Amino acid sequence: MKRLSFVLALASLMTVTFGCSDTQTSAPAAPADVVREQAVTQNPGIIPPQARPHGLSYSEWSEIWWQWLFSIPIDENPGLDPDGRFVALNQSGQVWFLAPNFGGGQVDVRYATIPAGKMLFIDIAAILGSPALGDPEDIDELYALISALVDGIVEVSFSVDGAIAGVEGYRVRSGLFRLELPENNVLGLEPGSYFPAAAEGYYVMLAPLSAGDHTLHIFADFGEVFGTSDVTFHLAVE
């Protein structure tokens, strides 16, 4: 119930506010279809899911993505960004992160400037689980719950400049990781350190975009409980 309440509260908050690691622990074996080679050849510009961009796997990048997202307070969190004003927050290094919204039927259009030469790691549709959210403390049960929720995703799509990418082979499961939550955090928990957390879903790592203007579109239909997430990014790469 805590997870459902969290999602519904975020959907309400978006309407009111904006007018609209520890050492990694190995995860249980992921399903055989986590990596599908046939999807990779259709996606020029997207790093293959078995690659290790900048020395890290997709699974490891997904953990860092979640840590980035939840390290930012709710009043400027990129998942609640109505127009792109929060895109550059807490970004560093050769990989920048882009966030969808938190669902609930929210549709956002965001405008931002991205430095040239940056890869972009993007959560298209993923689920986080943690005992801190009322999820099982048993690790196998925790992963089973997260996987079942991801299995329930009805539709996922991602496009770059109008070209639709095949993302079926980009389903990724994280290891266990720690969340460091600030005051006034998105999860509504006391600030502090929370372990374990885990996640699974669809992510892509984009090779650096060429200089100029680009449009990315993320869409996910999580079904009746979580609703849809729909975000368009208009990016100026300079």
C-alpha positions in Angstrom: 0.0 0.0 0.0 2.9 2.4 0.7 4.2 2.0 -2.9 0.7 2.7 -4.3 0.2 5.7 -2.0 3.6 7.1 -3.1 2.8 6.9 -6.8 -0.7 8.5 -6.4 0.8 11.2 -4.2 3.4 12.1 -6.8 0.7 12.3 -9.5 -1.3 14.7 -7.3 1.8 16.7 -6.5 2.7 17.3 -10.2 -0.7 18.7 -10.8 -0.7 21.0 -7.8 2.9 22.2 -8.0 3.4 22.7 -11.7 -0.1 23.2 -12.9 -0.6 20.3 -14.9 27.3 2.5 -2.9 28.0 -0.1 -1.1 29.8 -3.1 -2.7 27.4 -4.4 -5.3 25.6 -7.6 -4.3 24.9 -10.0 -7.2 21.2 -10.2 -8.2 19.4 -13.4 -8.9 19.8 -14.5 -12.5 17.8 -12.3 -14.9 15.4 -13.8 -17.5 17.0 -15.1 -20.7 15.4 -12.3 -22.7 17.1 -9.4 -20.8 19.6 -9.1 -23.7 18.3 -9.7 -27.3 20.8 -9.2 -30.0 18.2 -8.7 -32.7 17.0 -5.4 -31.1 20.5 -4.0 -31.0 21.1 -3.9 -34.8 18.0 -1.7 -35.2 19.3 1.1 -33.0 22.2 3.0 -34.4 23.3 5.5 -31.8 22.2 3.4 -28.9 24.9 1.6 -27.0 24.3 -2.2 -27.0 23.0 -3.5 -23.7 25.9 -5.9 -23.2 28.5 -3.2 -23.6 30.3 -1.4 -20.8 30.3 2.3 -21.6 32.9 4.1 -19.6 33.7 0.8 -17.9 30.3 0.1 -16.3 27.5 -2.3 -17.3 24.0 -1.1 -18.0 23.0 -2.7 -14.7 25.6 -0.6 -12.9 24.6 2.6 -14.7 21.0 1.9 -13.7 22.0 1.9 -10.0 23.8 5.2 -10.4 20.8 6.6 -12.2 18.5 5.8 -9.3 20.9 7.2 -6.8 21.1 10.4 -8.8 17.4 10.8 -9.1 16.6 10.3 -5.4 19.5 12.4 -4.2 17.6 15.5 -5.4 14.9 17.0 -3.2 11.3 16.9 -4.4 11.0 20.6 -5.1 13.6 20.3 -7.9 13.5 16.6 -8.8 14.0 15.8 -12.5 11.1 13.3 -12.3 8.8 16.2 -11.5 10.3 18.6 -14.0 7.5 20.4 -15.9 9.6 22.1 -18.6 13.3 21.1 -18.5 14.4 23.5 -15.7 15.9 20.6 -13.7 17.7 18.7 -16.4 21.2 19.9 -15.6 20.9 19.3 -11.8 23.7 17.1 -10.3 25.1 16.2 -13.7 28.8 15.5 -14.1 31.3 13.4 -16.0 30.9 12.0 -19.5 27.4 10.6 -18.9 24.3 12.7 -18.2 21.0 11.2 -16.9 17.5 11.9 -18.2 14.4 11.0 -16.3 10.8 10.3 -17.3 8.1 11.5 -15.1 6.4 9.5 -12.3 3.4 8.4 -14.3 -0.2 9.0 -13.4 -1.0 10.2 -16.9 1.4 13.1 -16.7 2.6 14.6 -20.1 5.7 16.8 -20.0 7.6 18.7 -22.6 11.1 19.7 -21.5 13.6 22.0 -23.2 17.3 21.8 -22.2 20.9 22.4 -23.4 23.3 19.4 -23.3 27.1 19.8 -23.6 28.5 18.2 -26.7 30.2 14.9 -26.2 28.0 13.6 -23.4 26.4 10.2 -23.5 22.8 10.1 -22.2 21.6 7.3 -19.9 17.8 7.3 -19.9 15.2 5.4 -17.9 12.3 4.7 -20.2 10.3 2.5 -17.9 11.6 1.0 -14.7 10.5 0.0 -11.2 12.3 0.5 -8.0 11.8 -1.7 -4.9 13.1 -1.5 -1.4 12.0 -2.7 2.1 11.9 1.0 3.0 8.9 1.3 0.7 7.2 -1.6 2.3 8.5 -4.2 -0.2 9.8 -7.7 0.9 13.0 -7.9 3.0 13.8 -11.3 1.4 16.0 -10.5 -1.6 14.5 -13.2 -3.9 11.0 -12.0 -3.0 12.0 -8.4 -3.6 13.3 -9.1 -7.1 10.3 -11.3 -7.9 8.0 -8.4 -7.0 9.9 -5.9 -9.1 10.0 -8.3 -12.1 6.3 -9.0 -11.8 5.6 -5.2 -11.9 7.8 -4.8 -14.9 6.1 -7.7 -16.6 2.9 -5.8 -16.2 4.1 -2.9 -18.3 1.7 -2.6 -21.2 3.7 -0.5 -23.7 7.2 1.1 -23.9 8.5 3.3 -26.7 11.5 5.5 -27.3 12.4 7.6 -30.3 15.2 9.9 -31.3 14.4 12.6 -33.9 11.3 10.7 -34.9 13.2 7.3 -35.4 11.6 4.7 -33.2 14.0 2.5 -31.4 13.4 -1.2 -30.6 13.9 -1.4 -26.8 12.8 -5.0 -26.1 16.4 -6.1 -25.6 17.2 -3.3 -23.2 15.4 -4.7 -20.1 18.0 -4.5 -17.3 18.0 -5.7 -13.7 20.2 -4.0 -11.1 22.2 -5.4 -8.3 21.5 -4.2 -4.7 22.4 -0.7 -4.0 22.1 2.1 -1.4 20.0 5.2 -1.6 21.1 8.4 0.1 18.0 10.5 0.6 18.1 14.2 1.4 15.6 16.3 3.4 12.3 16.7 1.6 13.0 13.7 -0.7 10.7 12.3 -3.3 10.0 9.1 -1.4 8.7 10.9 1.6 11.1 9.1 3.9 13.3 10.4 6.7 16.6 11.7 5.3 19.4 9.1 5.5 20.9 6.0 4.0 18.7 3.1 2.9 19.9 -0.4 1.9 18.9 -2.5 0.0 17.2 -1.1 -3.0 16.9 -2.8 -6.4 15.4 -1.9 -9.8 14.5 -3.4 -13.1 13.2 -2.0 -16.4 14.0 -0.6 -19.7 17.0 1.8 -20.2 19.1 3.1 -23.1 22.5 4.7 -23.2 22.8 7.1 -26.2 26.1 7.8 -27.8 26.8 11.5 -27.9 24.4 13.4 -30.1 25.6 15.6 -32.9 25.7 19.4 -32.3 22.3 21.0 -33.0 18.7 20.3 -32.0 17.3 16.9 -31.2 14.0 15.5 -30.0 13.7 12.5 -27.7 10.3 11.0 -26.8 9.8 8.5 -23.9 6.5 6.8 -23.4 5.4 4.0 -21.0 2.1 2.6 -20.0 2.4 0.9 -16.6 -1.3 -0.2 -16.6 -4.1 0.8 -14.3 -2.1 1.2 -11.0 0.7 3.5 -12.2 -0.8 5.0 -15.4 1.2 6.4 -18.3 4.4 8.4 -18.4 4.9 10.6 -21.4 7.9 13.0 -21.8 9.3 14.8 -24.8 12.8 16.3 -24.6 13.8 19.1 -27.0 17.6 19.2 -26.6 20.1 21.7 -27.9 23.5 20.1 -28.0 26.3 22.7 -27.9 
